[in-house]
Amino acid sequence: MPRYFDSFDKIVSYIQVVAKDSFEFNSEVIKPPKRLFISKTFFRDFNCVEKCGACCPKFSLDYLNGTDRAELRLNKNSNNLEERIVKLNGKEVKIYSDMQKGNDDFFCRHLDKETGRCKIHGIHPFSCDFEIRKLLFFPSKNRALIMKKTFPRGWAMKNVRGTKGVFCKLIKSSKESINKDIELLKELDKIASLFNIETWIPKIVNLLEVNIEHIQRGRVPISKILIH
């Protein structure tokens, strides 16, 4: 799995998986997969364990202009944010970023290393919320998979206890966790729409909403659901 310092690059990789058509980024044509599946593992929740923080290394914290998160962060705490312009699909959008300048630590400046908790939780960026949800593209097979998965090299990730390893685990989903998935997918769709990119997310959200009671009981209609 690639390691991104600029979390906007990670967001672009998410958009690639769910986009309906090709788009341009960094002078490169980004092609979406021909087939998109939802894995049964996507219909799970996860627990976030105290004194871990392994998923909080230093990377850019990005808030796109025109989103609720940007407005909330700017109103509550604009410290360390700088403006920059990102260009995707030929469209430029202003973004407010904490590029972690002056932070010489391995971890994000907002991680409380005593508790392993985020000190700006509630005004944290989209990429932090989306982390455990995986949108994986397999170019050799020209297919992609939406799933939940703890970190594939989690055993090697540094935590705040001074050891290695992540402590989060997948658990049974709840109505609240399913609604959170829906909320975040809609947010990703809104980000894509800022760059005039149409996605399959409305179809995915409809699938989740129609089957929410089944998902909550662990009765997913099919183990892998083909989107297109």
N, C-alpha and C positions, 0 to 999 in steps of 0.2 A: 504494500500500500504506500503510495507516495506521501512524503512528509511535506506539508505546506507551511511556510511561514506566513505568506500572504493569504489570509483566509478567504479573500475574494476569489482567488484561483480555485479554492475548494468549492465555493458556491457555483462557480462555472461548471465544475465537474458534475455537480448535482443536476444542473440545468441540462447538461448534455444527455443525461440518462432519460429525462422525461420530455425533452423537446420533440415536437412533431417534425420539424425540418432543420436542416443545417443552418449554422450561423457562423459569424466570423469573430475570432478573438485573437489578439496579438498577431495579426496578419496571417492567421491560419484558419482554414475552414474546419469547423468542428461538426462532425457528422454524428447524429444520434444513432443508437442501435436500431436494427430492423425489428427486433423482438424485445419485449419488456415483460418480465414476469414478476409477480409478487410472491415471495416465499412465505410459507406458513410461519416462519420465525418472525416475520414482521408483526404478527398479531400477538406480541408479547410486551410486557412492561419490563422495567429494570429497576434495581435499587441502587441508590448512590450512597456509598458507605463513608462515614466520617474518617478523617485522618488518612485519606487516600490522595486525591488531587493528581493522580497519574495522567488524567486527560487534560491537564491544565499547564502544559509547557508554554513557553513564551511564543506567541504568534500574534499577528495583527488582529485587533478588535475593530470590526468594521460595521458602520451604520450607514445605510444608503438613504440619501435624501429622498423624502417623499414617503417614508415608511414610519409607522407608529413608533418603532424602536428608536429611530433617530430623534424624533421629537421628544420622546421620554428622556433619553440620555442627555440631550442638550439642555433640557429644562432642569434636570436634577443634578447632573455632574458632568460638566464639559471639560474637566481637567485632562490634560495630555492628548486631547483630540486635535487633529489637524485636518484641514481640507485637502482632498486630492480629487482628481477626475479619473474615472474608469471608463473604458470604451468597450462596448460589447455589441455585436450585431450592427455596427455602424452608428450606434447612438452613445453619446457621452452623458454620464450621470455623475453628479457630485456625491462624494462619499466622505464621511467623517471617520477618521481612523486613529486609533491609538497604536502607533507602530512600535511601542515598547522602547522608545528611545530613552537612554539613561538607565535602563534596567539591565544590570549585568548578571542577574540571576538566571538559572535555568527555567524557573517557573514564571508564569504570568504575574505581573506586578499586583494584580488584584486577588491573588490567592492567599488566603490566611493559612500559613504553613503550620500553625498550631492545630487547627481544626480540620484542614483540608477543604474548607468551604470558601465560596466566592464572596468577596466583600462588596461586590456590586450586583449580587443576585437580584433580579427584578428589573435591572436596566442593562443586563448583559446582552451581547449580540446574538444574532440568529445562528451563527455557526456553532456557538457553544451549545445551544439548545438542541441542535440537530445531530450532534456528534454520534450518538449511539445508533442512529438510524442510518443505514448504509445503502447508498445507491451505487452499485458496482457495475462497471462496464467491462465486458470481456471482448476486446477487439478481435481476437482470433476467431471467435464464434459469432461476432456481430450481434451480441445479445447482452441484455442487462438484467440485473436482479435487484429488487427492492427488499430489504430485509432488516432485521435488528440483529446485531452481533456484538459481543464484547470484543475487545481489541485482539486481532489475530496474533500479535506479538506482545500481548499484555504482560506476559511473564518477564519481559525485558524492560518494561516501562518503569521509570523512576517515580516513586511516590514520596509523600512528605514525611514518612516514617524513617526515611533514610535507607530503605531497602528497595527491592525491585518487585514489580507485580501490581496488577490492578485488583480491586476487591469487589467491583460491581458484578452482579449476576442478573441474568434474565429470569423474570418471574411471571406469574400468571397476569394477564391483562385485566384491567378494570374498565368500566365505562369512562372514567375520568382519563385514563391513559389513552384510550382509543380517541376520545375527543381531542386530546393533546396532539396526537398524530395528525388528525384532520386539520387542526389549527395550524400546525407547522407546515403541512403540505400546501395549504392555502396561502401561507406566507411566502413559501418558495415560488408559488405560481405568480403572486403579486410582484416579487422581485423580477421574475422572468418577463412579466408584462411591462416593466419599466423600460425594457430593452426591445419591446415589440416581438417577443418570442412566445409563440403559442405552445402549450404543453398538454400532456395527457392527464395532468393532475385533476381537472374536473371529473374525468371518468373514474379515476382512482378514488377520489373523495366520495363519489356517488356509490361506488362499490362498498366502501367502508360504512357509509351511513345506512345503506339498505341492510347490511348484514351485521350491524353493531351488536344486536342481541346474541346472535350465533357466535360472534367473535369473543364476546365477554364470557361465554360458557365454554370456550375452547373448541367450538364446533365450526371450524372454517370449512366452507362448502367444498373447496378443492385445495390440495396442498400447494399447487402452483397455478396461479391465475394469469392467463395470457392477456395482455392489454392490447397489443397490436402486433 
